Amino acid sequence: MLLDFPCMQDYALILDGGTQLFCTHGHLGLEKMIRRLSEGSIVLTGHTHIKENKLDHNVRYLNPGSVSMPKDGSHSFLIYEDGTAEIVSL
């Protein structure tokens, strides 16, 4: 494996300083777990292939969209670095 986190699992909880990153493909019903995240956490999913960057109950929801098969008509990806996220359209 090239990645240093469990990419084959249903989800991964990654700590970036004081920020919790809840990473999942998004095809499983994990709403109960997501509701338990602390304020300032980030939920990263990709299942819908529709880019998203929204704040709900002080939790940031991010979806990079898709480079190859976008469902919203524009190819995109996400860059996360030093606590900030940017969706980049191609």
C-alpha positions as CSV (number, residue, x, y, z in Angstrom):
1,M,0.0,0.0,0.0
2,L,1.2,3.5,-0.8
3,L,-0.9,5.4,1.7
4,D,-0.2,5.5,5.4
5,F,-3.8,5.4,6.5
6,P,-6.4,2.5,6.3
7,C,-7.9,3.4,2.9
8,M,-9.6,0.0,2.6
9,Q,-11.6,0.4,5.8
10,D,-15.2,1.8,6.0
11,Y,-13.8,5.0,7.5
12,A,-10.7,6.5,9.1
13,L,-10.5,9.1,11.9
14,I,-7.4,11.1,11.4
15,L,-6.1,13.7,13.8
16,D,-4.5,16.8,12.3
17,G,-3.5,18.8,15.3
18,G,-6.7,19.6,17.1
19,T,-8.9,18.8,14.1
20,Q,-10.6,15.5,13.6
21,L,-10.9,14.4,10.0
22,F,-13.6,11.7,9.5
23,C,-12.8,10.2,6.1
24,T,-15.2,7.8,4.4
25,H,-16.3,6.9,0.9
26,G,-19.8,7.9,2.0
27,H,-21.8,4.9,0.8
28,L,-22.5,3.6,4.4
29,G,-24.9,5.0,6.8
30,L,-22.5,6.5,9.4
31,E,-24.7,9.4,10.5
32,K,-24.7,8.3,14.1
33,M,-20.9,8.4,14.2
34,I,-20.8,11.7,12.5
35,R,-23.2,13.2,15.0
36,R,-20.7,12.4,17.7
37,L,-17.8,14.4,16.2
38,S,-16.7,17.5,18.1
39,E,-17.1,21.1,16.9
40,G,-14.5,22.0,14.3
41,S,-14.3,18.4,12.9
42,I,-14.2,17.7,9.1
43,V,-16.2,15.0,7.4
44,L,-14.6,14.1,4.0
45,T,-16.7,11.9,1.6
46,G,-16.7,11.3,-2.1
47,H,-19.6,8.9,-2.9
48,T,-21.9,11.3,-4.7
49,H,-19.1,12.8,-7.0
50,I,-20.7,16.2,-6.3
51,K,-18.4,18.8,-4.8
52,E,-19.5,20.2,-1.5
53,N,-18.0,22.5,1.1
54,K,-20.6,23.3,3.8
55,L,-20.7,24.0,7.6
56,D,-23.4,22.3,9.6
57,H,-23.5,22.4,13.4
58,N,-19.9,23.5,13.4
59,V,-18.8,20.5,11.5
60,R,-17.3,21.0,8.0
61,Y,-18.6,18.7,5.2
62,L,-16.3,18.3,2.2
63,N,-16.7,16.3,-1.0
64,P,-14.0,16.8,-3.7
65,G,-16.4,16.0,-6.5
66,S,-14.6,13.9,-9.2
67,V,-11.8,14.3,-11.7
68,S,-13.0,11.5,-13.9
69,M,-16.8,11.1,-13.4
70,P,-18.3,14.3,-12.0
71,K,-22.1,14.2,-11.3
72,D,-22.4,18.0,-11.3
73,G,-20.9,18.7,-14.7
74,S,-17.5,20.1,-13.6
75,H,-14.3,18.1,-12.9
76,S,-12.8,18.9,-9.6
77,F,-10.5,17.7,-6.7
78,L,-9.8,18.9,-3.1
79,I,-6.6,20.1,-1.5
80,Y,-6.4,19.9,2.3
81,E,-3.4,21.5,3.9
82,D,-2.7,23.1,7.3
83,G,-6.3,23.0,8.4
84,T,-7.8,24.6,5.2
85,A,-9.6,23.0,2.3
86,E,-9.9,24.2,-1.2
87,I,-12.0,22.6,-4.0
88,V,-10.2,23.1,-7.3
89,S,-12.2,23.0,-10.6
90,L,-10.4,21.8,-13.7
